[in-house]
Amino acid sequence: MFFLVSLYCSAQNCHYEIDFQNDSLSYRETKKFLIYEHEFGKKSNYMFLSLANDNGFPILNLQRVQKSDTFIETECLDKNSRIFIQLTNGKIYTLIHQEKEVCSARFSTGTPENVRVLNSTFFFMKDDFEDLKKHPVSLMQIRYGTGDKTHYVFEKELISKNLGVTTEPQKFFIENYSCVE
């Protein structure tokens, strides 16, 4: 038995992209949430996060979309890649990347614009998630397998003119973590 539903739970205010369960498997994933947008000239960069519960284990799904009128280099994440999430209370959570290497894929848009998308999954290392549910995120760092690091400062409010949405990136875990417990 398989079902794919976009659900709305009014009790927790949860919005699910996927909610699947049968006798032996369960997977629930929140909708993608814009946490970062940067535009400079004809280059734009977007970062989306979603949380999931895969058979009782919380995971973080990351999607990075890059658009440019010039060439965009491929980015890869591997078993040595990490995400570090720093909360406003100073606590840092470390997430480890899945075992297999994942690289950004180039998509054709039918225009001269180049588009690359990186989709990946990270696993939480700790079982204590109380601080994630109470304190805003101030900073996220992605460490690639090569040792390169990228920092993302989480804003209180992000108004995307290109996508037509307004989000509160600092509250991502506060608003979504209880949906995948």
Backbone hydrogen bonds, N-H to C=O, Kabsch-Sander energy under -0.5 kcal/mol:
donor,donor_aa,acceptor,acceptor_aa,energy
5,V,3,F,-0.5
7,L,5,V,-0.8
7,L,16,Y,-0.6
9,C,14,C,-2.4
10,S,8,Y,-0.7
13,N,9,C,-1.5
14,C,9,C,-1.5
16,Y,7,L,-2.0
16,Y,14,C,-0.5
17,E,29,E,-2.6
18,I,29,E,-1.6
20,F,27,Y,-3.4
22,N,25,L,-2.6
27,Y,20,F,-2.8
28,R,53,N,-1.7
29,E,18,I,-2.7
30,T,51,L,-2.9
31,K,15,H,-1.9
33,F,49,L,-2.3
35,I,47,M,-2.7
36,Y,47,M,-1.4
38,H,45,N,-2.3
40,F,43,K,-2.8
43,K,40,F,-1.9
44,S,67,K,-2.8
45,N,38,H,-2.5
46,Y,65,V,-2.9
47,M,36,Y,-2.3
48,F,63,Q,-3.1
49,L,33,F,-2.2
50,S,61,N,-1.9
52,A,59,I,-2.4
53,N,28,R,-2.6
54,D,52,A,-0.5
54,D,57,F,-2.7
55,N,26,S,-2.4
55,N,53,N,-0.8
57,F,54,D,-1.2
59,I,52,A,-2.6
60,L,122,F,-2.7
61,N,50,S,-3.2
61,N,59,I,-0.5
62,L,120,S,-2.8
63,Q,48,F,-2.5
64,R,118,L,-2.5
65,V,46,Y,-2.5
66,Q,116,R,-2.9
67,K,44,S,-2.8
68,S,114,N,-2.2
77,L,102,V,-3.1
79,K,99,E,-0.5
81,S,78,D,-2.2
82,R,143,R,-2.2
83,I,95,L,-2.1
84,F,141,Q,-2.7
85,I,93,Y,-2.8
86,Q,84,F,-0.5
86,Q,139,L,-3.0
87,L,85,I,-0.5
87,L,91,K,-2.8
88,T,136,P,-2.7
90,G,87,L,-2.0
93,Y,85,I,-2.7
95,L,83,I,-2.9
96,I,123,F,-2.5
97,H,81,S,-1.7
98,Q,121,T,-1.7
102,V,77,L,-2.8
104,S,75,E,-2.7
105,A,117,V,-2.9
107,F,115,V,-2.9
109,T,113,E,-0.5
114,N,68,S,-3.8
115,V,107,F,-0.8
116,R,66,Q,-2.5
117,V,105,A,-2.4
118,L,64,R,-2.6
119,N,117,V,-0.5
120,S,62,L,-2.4
122,F,60,L,-2.7
123,F,96,I,-3.3
124,F,58,P,-1.0
125,M,94,T,-1.2
129,F,127,D,-1.0
133,K,129,F,-1.3
134,K,130,E,-0.6
134,K,131,D,-0.8
135,H,131,D,-2.9
137,V,170,Q,-2.1
138,S,86,Q,-3.0
139,L,86,Q,-1.7
140,M,152,Y,-2.4
141,Q,84,F,-2.6
142,I,150,T,-2.8
143,R,82,R,-3.1
143,R,141,Q,-0.6
144,Y,142,I,-0.6
144,Y,148,D,-2.8
147,G,144,Y,-2.1
150,T,142,I,-2.1
152,Y,140,M,-2.9
154,F,138,S,-1.7
154,F,152,Y,-0.5
158,L,167,T,-3.2
159,I,157,E,-0.5
160,S,158,L,-0.7
160,S,165,V,-3.0
161,K,159,I,-0.8
164,G,160,S,-1.2
165,V,160,S,-0.8
167,T,158,L,-2.5
170,Q,155,E,-1.8
171,K,168,E,-1.7
172,F,169,P,-1.9
175,E,171,K,-2.8
176,N,172,F,-1.3
177,Y,173,F,-2.7
179,C,176,N,-1.2
180,V,177,Y,-1.8
181,E,178,S,-0.6
